[in-house]
Amino acid sequence: MASNDTPLRVAIVGSGIAGLAAARILREKHDVTVYERGEPSVATGGQGIANFPNSTRILESIGFDYRRVGSVELAGWNSLDKHGKHLYSSDYNMRERYGAPLVSHMRVDFRTELLRLATAPAEDLGLVASAIPATTVWNNGAIDLDTETGRITLEDESVVEADVVIVADGIHSQLRNKILGEPISTQKTGMTCCRVAVSAERVEQALGKLPQWWQDQRERGQGYMHLVEALDGTSRFVIAYPLRDVNWMNMSWVFQTQKERKHTTESWHADGDKDEILEVYDDFDNSLKTMLRVADQVKLWELQDLEPLPTWTSGRAILIGDAAHAMTPLQGQGSNMAIEDADGLRLLTQPGVTRDGVPEILKTVESVRRPRAIKVLLNTRSTSKISSAADRYAKFDENCTYPGILGALKQQAAAV
Ligand SMILES: Cc1cc2nc3c(=O)[nH]c(=O)nc-3n(C[C@H](O)[C@H](O)[C@H](O)COP(=O)(O)OP(=O)(O)OC[C@H]3O[C@@H](n4cnc5c(N)ncnc54)[C@H](O)[C@@H]3O)c2cc1C
C-alpha cells in the first residue's frame, strides 16, 4: 500500500444506524472503533423501520442480507377510511422504478445486520483481508471532543485520539455543540406517534383470524403500506406494514399531541399508555384497535425535528445521522438519510487520502450531504398530513433517485 494510503484511525461515536453503516463502509480501508454509551443491544425497539430505494441501493452495495433480517418488500398502498371502508389501492413497484426496493424490517433485526456488517470477519463478508472488523466499545460514551486534534474524552475519563471523528450520537447529540460551537436543541412539531409491533399469533388469538388485508400479504409473501385515515379534519391516521416475513405488523398511530410528556422531550422513546391512544382513536375500526390492545410494546414519540444546521464539520470531525438532521418519520426518511450519510464517507476510502487531507474531505462530504438532507427535512415538514397519491409519488421521485455521493459529485461536475 502506498504511504499516502495508510489506514486512518477512525472513531465513531454512537452505534445506531448511521454509526454502524459508516463503520461498515470505512472498515474497507481504515481502523475503525465505535464508541457506544449503551449495551450492545442499545437503541433496539421492537418496532419496524422502512427503507426506501435511496438507502436500499446503498445497503445492497454493502452486502445487507434481507433474508437474515426477514425484510419484506413493499409493493404499494392500500388506503381506507377509519371505519375500514376501502378507498383506493395503488401498486408501486419501487424496484422497477428506481432500481432498488422499498423494504420493511424489525428495527432490532436491521441494526443487528448492520452490526454484523461492521464487525464480522472480512472473509465472511467477501471483503479483502485488509478490511479488518471495526472494534466496538460498549458502555463508555463520549463526553467531550476536541475537533482540531481528534481527541475524545470518554465517560470513564480516558482520552482517545483519532484522525477522523464521526459524530453519530442521535437526535439529542451530546457532541453536536462541539462542532457547532453552541448548543442547538430539537423542536416539537405538535404531533405524537405511537408505535407498536404485534405478532400474527397474538392477533389470531384475539380476533380468531388475521384481518383479510394482513392475510392477503401473507399469502402473496409481499407487503404493502396499509393506511387508515380519519378524514375528518383531525389529522389522525394509522399506517401499518409487515415485518419478519409478514409474521409481524408494525403500526404507527399518528395524532395531534394531547398532552405534553416531559420524558418524551428528552428521548424519542417513552412507554405509552394504550388507554390514552385508544381513546384518541375511539371511532376507528375495532379490529385495528384490538391489534393495539394486544400488542406488548407500545412506544410514544412526541415528534421533533432539528432546524437545518449551519455546518456539519469542524476540523477532523463531522456530524451524521439524526445528530445532523433529525426529522419526523412522516416520510420515513430518517434512517435513509443516515445510510446516505454513511455512503458520503466513501470519499475517505478513495485513493490518496491522508491524515492532513481529512478536514477538506469532510467539507466535500458536507457540501453534498447537508443540502440534500435539508431538502428532505423541509419536504418532510411539508408532509404535515398524509397527502394524495400524486403528491406522495412526486416526493418519492425526489427522495429515491439520489445517486450516492460519487454520483452526486459527478452530477455537480457535469453541471459546471
Ligand atoms: C416513531 C419513529 C419512526 C421512524 N420510522 C422510520 C422509518 O420508517 N424509516 C426511516 O428511515 N426512519 C425512521 N425513523 C427515523 C430513524 O429512526 C432515525 O432517523 C435513525 O434511527 C437515526 O439513526 P442515528 O444512528 O443517527 O441515531 P440513533 O439510531 O438514535 O443512534 C444513536 C446512537 O448513539 C448512542 N449515543 C448517544 N449519545 C452517545 C454518546 N455521548 N456517546 C456514545 N454513544 C452515544 C445512542 O445510544 C445510540 O445507540 C423513525 C423515527 C421515529 C421517532
The ligand as an SDF file (V2000), in Angstrom:
LIG
                    3D

 53 58  0  0  0  0  0  0  0  0999 V2000
  -41.5230    6.9540   15.5430 C   0  0  0  0  0  0  0  0  0  0  0  0
  -40.3900    6.9360   14.5780 C   0  0  0  0  0  0  0  0  0  0  0  0
  -40.4900    6.1750   13.4430 C   0  0  0  0  0  0  0  0  0  0  0  0
  -39.4460    6.1760   12.4860 C   0  0  0  0  0  0  0  0  0  0  0  0
  -39.5940    5.4490   11.3450 N   0  0  0  0  0  0  0  0  0  0  0  0
  -38.6460    5.4990   10.3930 C   0  0  0  0  0  0  0  0  0  0  0  0
  -38.7850    4.7710    9.1790 C   0  0  0  0  0  0  0  0  0  0  0  0
  -39.7410    4.0390    8.9490 O   0  0  0  0  0  0  0  0  0  0  0  0
  -37.8080    4.9030    8.2440 N   0  0  0  0  0  0  0  0  0  0  0  0
  -36.7180    5.6990    8.4590 C   0  0  0  0  0  0  0  0  0  0  0  0
  -35.8620    5.8090    7.5630 O   0  0  0  0  0  0  0  0  0  0  0  0
  -36.5310    6.3560    9.6210 N   0  0  0  0  0  0  0  0  0  0  0  0
  -37.4750    6.2920   10.5950 C   0  0  0  0  0  0  0  0  0  0  0  0
  -37.3140    6.9680   11.7510 N   0  0  0  0  0  0  0  0  0  0  0  0
  -36.0880    7.7470   11.9830 C   0  0  0  0  0  0  0  0  0  0  0  0
  -34.9060    6.8580   12.3910 C   0  0  0  0  0  0  0  0  0  0  0  0
  -35.2430    6.0630   13.4820 O   0  0  0  0  0  0  0  0  0  0  0  0
  -33.7040    7.7250   12.7400 C   0  0  0  0  0  0  0  0  0  0  0  0
  -33.5110    8.6720   11.7260 O   0  0  0  0  0  0  0  0  0  0  0  0
  -32.4470    6.8740   12.8770 C   0  0  0  0  0  0  0  0  0  0  0  0
  -32.5740    5.9860   13.9620 O   0  0  0  0  0  0  0  0  0  0  0  0
  -31.2230    7.7620   13.0890 C   0  0  0  0  0  0  0  0  0  0  0  0
  -30.0790    6.9680   13.2700 O   0  0  0  0  0  0  0  0  0  0  0  0
  -28.8390    7.5240   14.0930 P   0  0  0  0  0  0  0  0  0  0  0  0
  -27.8120    6.4690   14.0250 O   0  0  0  0  0  0  0  0  0  0  0  0
  -28.4920    8.8870   13.6310 O   0  0  0  0  0  0  0  0  0  0  0  0
  -29.3640    7.7120   15.5750 O   0  0  0  0  0  0  0  0  0  0  0  0
  -29.7820    6.5560   16.6300 P   0  0  0  0  0  0  0  0  0  0  0  0
  -30.3230    5.3750   15.9100 O   0  0  0  0  0  0  0  0  0  0  0  0
  -30.6300    7.2590   17.6300 O   0  0  0  0  0  0  0  0  0  0  0  0
  -28.4060    6.1310   17.2930 O   0  0  0  0  0  0  0  0  0  0  0  0
  -27.6440    6.9830   18.1230 C   0  0  0  0  0  0  0  0  0  0  0  0
  -26.7350    6.0910   18.9620 C   0  0  0  0  0  0  0  0  0  0  0  0
  -25.7900    6.9210   19.6580 O   0  0  0  0  0  0  0  0  0  0  0  0
  -25.6950    6.4740   21.0090 C   0  0  0  0  0  0  0  0  0  0  0  0
  -25.2190    7.6150   21.8020 N   0  0  0  0  0  0  0  0  0  0  0  0
  -25.8950    8.7240   22.1670 C   0  0  0  0  0  0  0  0  0  0  0  0
  -25.0860    9.5560   22.8400 N   0  0  0  0  0  0  0  0  0  0  0  0
  -23.8700    8.9690   22.8880 C   0  0  0  0  0  0  0  0  0  0  0  0
  -22.6140    9.3540   23.4150 C   0  0  0  0  0  0  0  0  0  0  0  0
  -22.4520   10.5310   24.0310 N   0  0  0  0  0  0  0  0  0  0  0  0
  -21.5640    8.5170   23.2950 N   0  0  0  0  0  0  0  0  0  0  0  0
  -21.7040    7.3090   22.6380 C   0  0  0  0  0  0  0  0  0  0  0  0
  -22.8900    6.8940   22.1150 N   0  0  0  0  0  0  0  0  0  0  0  0
  -23.9460    7.7270   22.2350 C   0  0  0  0  0  0  0  0  0  0  0  0
  -27.1130    6.0240   21.3390 C   0  0  0  0  0  0  0  0  0  0  0  0
  -27.1290    5.1710   22.4670 O   0  0  0  0  0  0  0  0  0  0  0  0
  -27.4870    5.3060   20.0360 C   0  0  0  0  0  0  0  0  0  0  0  0
  -27.0430    3.9830   20.0300 O   0  0  0  0  0  0  0  0  0  0  0  0
  -38.3020    6.9610   12.7130 C   0  0  0  0  0  0  0  0  0  0  0  0
  -38.1840    7.7170   13.9080 C   0  0  0  0  0  0  0  0  0  0  0  0
  -39.2280    7.7180   14.8100 C   0  0  0  0  0  0  0  0  0  0  0  0
  -39.0920    8.5470   16.0440 C   0  0  0  0  0  0  0  0  0  0  0  0
  1  2  1  0
  2  3  1  0
  2 52  2  0
  3  4  2  0
  4  5  1  0
  4 50  1  0
  5  6  2  0
  6  7  1  0
  6 13  1  0
  7  8  2  0
  7  9  1  0
  9 10  1  0
 10 11  2  0
 10 12  1  0
 12 13  2  0
 13 14  1  0
 14 15  1  0
 14 50  1  0
 15 16  1  0
 16 17  1  0
 16 18  1  0
 18 19  1  0
 18 20  1  0
 20 21  1  0
 20 22  1  0
 22 23  1  0
 23 24  1  0
 24 25  2  0
 24 26  1  0
 24 27  1  0
 27 28  1  0
 28 29  2  0
 28 30  1  0
 28 31  1  0
 31 32  1  0
 32 33  1  0
 33 34  1  0
 33 48  1  0
 34 35  1  0
 35 36  1  0
 35 46  1  0
 36 37  1  0
 36 45  1  0
 37 38  2  0
 38 39  1  0
 39 40  1  0
 39 45  2  0
 40 41  1  0
 40 42  2  0
 42 43  1  0
 43 44  2  0
 44 45  1  0
 46 47  1  0
 46 48  1  0
 48 49  1  0
 50 51  2  0
 51 52  1  0
 52 53  1  0
M  END
$$$$
